[in-house]
């Protein structure tokens, strides 16, 4: 049955690609949506376009080749956040607009201690 076929395919520890072959387009759409794989070919096999990502799920590796997703494998992302000079969020005991340093330090107690 269709359910058994999907269960058998998904029971594999690998998930690089599957192919669904049927004259029924609704069945192809239904089955391909339920398969655990990085690629599912419908009424064809091993078609890979350089503009679309290619890579597996589960034990079939990690990462993607081709397409924009493939380019991300070669990039590193970094977020750097700052604020305008003289501005303070008031962290670390520094008041808003105050510059960090000795002038912002807590004053000693009046009794000398």
Steps between C-alpha positions, in 0.01 A plus 500: 500500500598863477532523879729196512721638223545831681565324833764272342674790326500714816625211716841530335769677704583693183313769312694634205229458236190305400315460171123472467370343178127509429253603231288659777621859568308521828670184626841638398435821693364316805786247519781745425379730780523212752848372405792590729771598252689804380381441142196325359477443127153456349485285187872552443824416677826667594418840357712768668497865399784735601243760608327276758641364827607136514577307819373225724309457823567264789818290449553632148723778616452863577519820304389588151660534161384726217263793506495774761492241781823348363671837504418536870726201570796722407393807697533601862247734653564750776284763665677804645288748697610838630357833606575863433793658683399630841186287527462244778232243573588533865672162527773428754392783728564766237210744469343599171726744320784457752846396393646195677802559721600640840260795480211255481622288791296488821608768750659381828294511816509834692626335817829423327428130469 
